[in-house]
Amino acid sequence: MGHELGGLQGDIYKVIVAYAREHGRPPTNREIGKAVGVESTGHIDYHLTVLEKKGYIVRERKKSRGIRLPEEMRGLRIEGTIAAGAPLDIYSESQQETLDLGAHTREYVLQVRGQSMIEDHIADGDYVLVEREASINNGDIIVATHLTGGVDSGAATLKRFYKEADRVRLQPANSEMAPIYVSLDEWEREWEVQGKVTAVYRRC
């Protein structure tokens, strides 16, 4: 960018990038200060202004998390794979690849494995964009995690969600596969919704 970062500004920039990738949102000034060992949020604000002038960040000052990375530098970490069949081990945190999708700060990306959602045009190898903490309605495609699915960190699957009178139905989009039925009691005790699918991406 024409400017070399070093010292405290370099540390601040690294914190912003790492925090955004890990949490799916930018850090606050206080969180940045804690990470770099600076108590004064005003001092952090000064360095953020300098970083903005150098073109490393874009700021929205009316927001507590109003830091954005420029379009060409921003990406979403691909956190692993997600089963579109029988549940797999929960997605790995070791994968480092990113998929550039612009200004998505509440979403993350999973790569699909399996054929259970092919009638919704979600095929093996596709990428799904998943919104964290989204409102879930019947018919939404969700990432559902079974917390006691045979592995320590749980097992996850991609299905359409339907809450029925006495159970939850996780419906595949493949006429050759049966749905997963979960009692409401088991759903409350043993399952979590990790997010809702908002987009599908396919590399050609």
C-alpha positions as CSV (number, residue, x, y, z in Angstrom):
1,M,0.0,0.0,0.0
2,G,3.0,2.2,-0.1
3,H,3.3,2.3,3.7
4,E,5.2,-0.2,5.9
5,L,3.7,-0.9,9.2
6,G,5.8,-1.5,12.3
7,G,5.7,-1.1,16.0
8,L,2.4,-0.4,17.8
9,Q,0.5,0.3,14.5
10,G,1.6,-3.0,13.1
11,D,0.5,-4.8,16.3
12,I,-2.9,-3.0,16.2
13,Y,-3.4,-4.0,12.6
14,K,-2.5,-7.6,13.2
15,V,-5.0,-7.7,16.2
16,I,-7.8,-6.3,13.9
17,V,-7.2,-8.9,11.2
18,A,-6.9,-11.8,13.6
19,Y,-9.9,-10.8,15.7
20,A,-12.1,-10.3,12.6
21,R,-11.2,-13.7,11.3
22,E,-11.7,-15.5,14.6
23,H,-15.0,-13.8,15.7
24,G,-16.5,-12.7,12.4
25,R,-16.7,-9.0,13.6
26,P,-14.1,-6.2,14.2
27,P,-12.8,-5.5,17.7
28,T,-13.6,-2.5,19.8
29,N,-11.0,0.1,20.8
30,R,-10.9,-1.4,24.3
31,E,-10.4,-4.9,23.0
32,I,-7.6,-3.7,20.8
33,G,-6.0,-1.9,23.7
34,K,-6.2,-5.0,25.9
35,A,-4.5,-7.1,23.2
36,V,-1.6,-4.7,22.6
37,G,-1.2,-3.7,26.3
38,V,-2.4,-0.1,26.0
39,E,-5.0,1.1,28.5
40,S,-5.9,4.5,26.8
41,T,-8.7,4.1,24.2
42,G,-7.8,7.6,23.0
43,H,-4.3,6.4,22.2
44,I,-5.7,3.5,20.3
45,D,-8.1,5.8,18.4
46,Y,-5.2,8.0,17.3
47,H,-3.4,5.0,15.8
48,L,-6.6,3.8,14.1
49,T,-6.9,7.3,12.5
50,V,-3.3,6.9,11.2
51,L,-4.1,3.4,9.9
52,E,-7.1,4.8,8.1
53,K,-5.1,7.5,6.5
54,K,-2.6,4.9,5.3
55,G,-5.4,2.9,3.7
56,Y,-5.2,-0.2,6.0
57,I,-8.7,0.2,7.5
58,V,-12.0,2.0,6.9
59,R,-13.8,3.4,9.9
60,E,-17.4,4.1,10.8
61,R,-17.0,6.3,13.9
62,K,-20.6,6.1,15.2
63,K,-20.2,2.3,15.8
64,S,-18.3,0.7,18.6
65,R,-17.1,-1.9,16.2
66,G,-16.8,0.5,13.3
67,I,-13.6,-0.9,11.7
68,R,-13.6,-2.4,8.3
69,L,-10.8,-3.9,6.2
70,P,-10.6,-2.6,2.6
71,E,-12.4,-4.7,0.1
72,E,-9.3,-6.2,-1.5
73,M,-8.0,-7.4,1.9
74,R,-11.1,-8.8,3.5
75,G,-12.1,-12.5,3.5
76,L,-14.0,-15.1,5.4
77,R,-12.1,-18.0,6.9
78,I,-13.3,-21.4,5.7
79,E,-13.6,-23.2,9.1
80,G,-13.9,-26.7,7.7
81,T,-16.4,-29.0,6.1
82,I,-20.1,-29.7,6.9
83,A,-21.9,-33.0,6.3
84,A,-24.8,-33.1,3.8
85,G,-25.5,-36.7,4.8
86,A,-24.7,-38.4,8.1
87,P,-23.3,-36.0,10.7
88,L,-19.5,-35.5,10.6
89,D,-17.1,-34.3,13.3
90,I,-17.7,-30.6,13.9
91,Y,-15.7,-28.4,11.5
92,S,-12.0,-28.1,12.2
93,E,-10.5,-24.8,13.4
94,S,-7.1,-25.6,11.8
95,Q,-8.1,-24.7,8.2
96,Q,-6.6,-21.4,7.1
97,E,-8.1,-20.8,3.6
98,T,-10.3,-17.8,3.1
99,L,-13.1,-17.0,0.7
100,D,-13.4,-13.3,-0.3
101,L,-17.1,-12.3,0.1
102,G,-16.9,-8.6,0.8
103,A,-18.4,-7.0,3.9
104,H,-19.9,-10.0,5.6
105,T,-19.1,-9.6,9.3
106,R,-21.7,-12.0,10.9
107,E,-21.1,-14.9,8.6
108,Y,-18.7,-17.7,8.2
109,V,-18.1,-20.3,5.4
110,L,-18.4,-24.1,5.4
111,Q,-17.6,-26.4,2.6
112,V,-20.3,-29.1,1.9
113,R,-19.6,-32.8,1.9
114,G,-22.3,-35.2,0.8
115,Q,-25.4,-35.2,-1.4
116,S,-28.3,-34.8,1.0
117,M,-29.1,-31.2,-0.1
118,I,-28.8,-31.7,-3.9
119,E,-32.5,-30.9,-4.6
120,D,-31.9,-27.5,-3.1
121,H,-29.0,-27.1,-5.5
122,I,-26.4,-27.6,-2.8
123,A,-23.9,-30.1,-4.0
124,D,-20.8,-31.8,-2.7
125,G,-17.9,-29.3,-2.7
126,D,-20.1,-26.2,-2.7
127,Y,-19.5,-23.4,-0.1
128,V,-22.3,-22.2,2.1
129,L,-22.4,-18.8,3.8
130,V,-23.8,-19.3,7.3
131,E,-25.1,-16.4,9.4
132,R,-24.4,-16.7,13.1
133,E,-27.2,-16.0,15.7
134,A,-29.8,-15.7,13.0
135,S,-33.5,-16.0,13.6
136,I,-34.6,-19.5,12.5
137,N,-37.9,-20.3,10.9
138,N,-39.5,-23.5,9.6
139,G,-38.0,-24.3,6.2
140,D,-34.7,-22.5,6.8
141,I,-31.5,-24.4,5.9
142,I,-29.5,-24.6,9.1
143,V,-26.2,-25.9,10.5
144,A,-27.4,-28.2,13.4
145,T,-24.9,-29.6,15.9
146,H,-25.5,-32.7,18.0
147,L,-23.5,-32.1,21.1
148,T,-23.3,-35.8,22.0
149,G,-22.8,-37.1,18.5
150,G,-20.0,-39.5,19.4
151,V,-17.1,-37.0,19.4
152,D,-16.0,-34.6,22.0
153,S,-16.8,-31.4,20.0
154,G,-20.1,-32.6,18.5
155,A,-21.3,-33.6,15.1
156,A,-22.9,-31.2,12.6
157,T,-25.2,-31.5,9.7
158,L,-26.8,-29.3,7.0
159,K,-30.6,-29.7,6.8
160,R,-33.9,-27.8,6.5
161,F,-35.4,-27.1,9.9
162,Y,-39.0,-27.9,10.8
163,K,-40.3,-27.7,14.4
164,E,-43.4,-29.9,14.6
165,A,-45.8,-30.6,17.5
166,D,-43.6,-32.9,19.5
167,R,-40.4,-33.1,17.6
168,V,-37.9,-31.4,15.3
169,R,-37.5,-32.7,11.7
170,L,-34.2,-32.1,10.0
171,Q,-35.2,-32.6,6.4
172,P,-32.7,-33.5,3.6
173,A,-33.3,-32.2,0.1
174,N,-32.8,-35.6,-1.5
175,S,-35.8,-37.9,-2.1
176,E,-33.6,-41.0,-1.5
177,M,-32.7,-40.0,2.1
178,A,-34.8,-40.0,5.2
179,P,-35.2,-37.1,7.6
180,I,-33.7,-37.0,11.0
181,Y,-36.3,-36.8,13.8
182,V,-35.4,-35.4,17.2
183,S,-37.7,-35.1,20.2
184,L,-38.2,-31.6,21.6
185,D,-36.6,-32.7,24.9
186,E,-33.6,-34.1,23.1
187,W,-33.4,-31.0,20.9
188,E,-33.3,-28.7,23.8
189,R,-30.7,-30.8,25.7
190,E,-28.4,-32.1,23.0
191,W,-28.6,-29.9,19.9
192,E,-27.5,-26.4,19.0
193,V,-28.1,-24.3,15.8
194,Q,-24.8,-22.8,14.7
195,G,-26.4,-20.6,12.0
196,K,-28.6,-20.3,9.0
197,V,-27.5,-20.7,5.4
198,T,-27.9,-17.4,3.5
199,A,-26.0,-18.1,0.3
200,V,-24.3,-20.9,-1.7
201,Y,-21.1,-20.5,-3.7
202,R,-19.7,-22.8,-6.3
203,R,-16.3,-22.6,-7.9
204,C,-16.4,-23.3,-11.6
